[in-house]
Amino acid sequence: MTDQGRPQEKTDRAGNGKARRFGIDHTTHELIIGSIRIPLPQSRLARLGIGLALILGGLLGFLPILGFWMLPLGFIVLSHDLPIARRWRRRLAVWWTKRQRPID
């Protein structure tokens, strides 16, 4: 029996009970980075603007306030709305998972 008032823990595709580490929760429109959840605006134009601003700021990462960490974050935000960015993010995630898997 489950409690209807409590949010349930998200599971991965295999049902192992692992929570997502990064990405966008499409039901709540939140950016998930580890245990941090950042709400994204409902407007598509605002999300595109934020994603592009993060990428442009990441290109200026040599400046003191800005950083190169803004590039992947901008691509993750853009992947919510742009199919080509979504494909690149998924390919990177698959490549990273294969790279991390031990060779049997």
BELKASUL-V496379 format. One record per residue. N is the residue number from 0. PSI is psi in radians with two decimals (NA if undefined). NEAR is the number of other C-alpha atoms within 12 Angstrom. D_FIRST is the distance of its C-alpha to the first C-alpha in whole Angstrom. Layout:
BEGIN
<<N & PSI & NEAR & D_FIRST> <N & PSI & NEAR & D_FIRST>>
END
This chain:
BEGIN
<<0 & 2.30 & 3 & 0> <1 & 2.68 & 8 & 4> <2 & 2.15 & 7 & 7> <3 & -0.37 & 7 & 9> <4 & -0.40 & 6 & 12> <5 & 2.44 & 7 & 12> <6 & 2.43 & 8 & 14> <7 & 2.65 & 12 & 12> <8 & 2.40 & 13 & 15> <9 & 2.53 & 15 & 17> <10 & 2.74 & 13 & 18> <11 & -3.11 & 12 & 21> <12 & -0.49 & 10 & 22> <13 & -0.12 & 9 & 22> <14 & 0.49 & 11 & 18> <15 & -0.07 & 11 & 19> <16 & 0.19 & 12 & 17> <17 & 2.41 & 15 & 21> <18 & 2.71 & 21 & 21> <19 & 2.49 & 23 & 24> <20 & -0.62 & 18 & 27> <21 & 2.78 & 23 & 30> <22 & -2.87 & 33 & 30> <23 & 2.25 & 31 & 29> <24 & 1.93 & 23 & 26> <25 & -0.29 & 17 & 27> <26 & -0.66 & 11 & 24> <27 & -0.08 & 15 & 25> <28 & 0.87 & 21 & 28> <29 & 2.47 & 24 & 28> <30 & 2.22 & 31 & 30> <31 & 2.11 & 23 & 28> <32 & 1.72 & 20 & 31> <33 & -2.08 & 14 & 29> <34 & 0.05 & 13 & 27> <35 & 2.33 & 15 & 29> <36 & 2.08 & 18 & 28> <37 & 2.10 & 19 & 31> <38 & 2.43 & 20 & 31> <39 & 2.66 & 29 & 33> <40 & 2.70 & 20 & 35> <41 & -0.48 & 16 & 34> <42 & 2.28 & 14 & 38> <43 & -0.72 & 18 & 39> <44 & -0.67 & 17 & 42> <45 & -0.72 & 17 & 41> <46 & -0.73 & 29 & 39> <47 & -0.72 & 25 & 42> <48 & -0.74 & 21 & 44> <49 & -0.77 & 27 & 42> <50 & -0.80 & 31 & 41> <51 & -0.68 & 27 & 45> <52 & -0.68 & 23 & 46> <53 & -0.71 & 27 & 44> <54 & -0.79 & 26 & 46> <55 & -0.69 & 22 & 49> <56 & -0.60 & 25 & 48> <57 & -0.54 & 24 & 47> <58 & -0.40 & 19 & 51> <59 & 0.57 & 18 & 52> <60 & -0.27 & 17 & 51> <61 & -0.23 & 13 & 54> <62 & 2.75 & 11 & 54> <63 & -0.77 & 10 & 53> <64 & -0.70 & 12 & 50> <65 & 2.84 & 18 & 49> <66 & 2.86 & 20 & 47> <67 & -0.23 & 20 & 47> <68 & -0.32 & 20 & 43> <69 & -0.42 & 25 & 43> <70 & -0.99 & 24 & 44> <71 & -0.59 & 28 & 40> <72 & -0.70 & 32 & 39> <73 & -0.70 & 34 & 41> <74 & -0.61 & 36 & 40> <75 & -0.74 & 39 & 36> <76 & -0.74 & 42 & 37> <77 & -0.50 & 34 & 39> <78 & -0.24 & 30 & 37> <79 & -0.55 & 36 & 34> <80 & -0.45 & 28 & 37> <81 & 2.11 & 21 & 40> <82 & -0.62 & 15 & 39> <83 & -0.68 & 15 & 42> <84 & -0.62 & 23 & 40> <85 & -0.76 & 21 & 37> <86 & -0.75 & 18 & 39> <87 & -0.72 & 19 & 40> <88 & -0.74 & 26 & 37> <89 & -0.71 & 20 & 35> <90 & -0.73 & 15 & 38> <91 & -0.72 & 17 & 39> <92 & -0.71 & 18 & 35> <93 & -0.78 & 14 & 35> <94 & -0.76 & 13 & 39> <95 & -0.70 & 13 & 37> <96 & -0.75 & 12 & 34> <97 & -0.62 & 12 & 37> <98 & -0.63 & 11 & 39> <99 & -0.38 & 10 & 37> <100 & 2.28 & 10 & 36> <101 & 2.57 & 8 & 38> <102 & 2.22 & 6 & 40> <103 & NA & 3 & 39>>
END
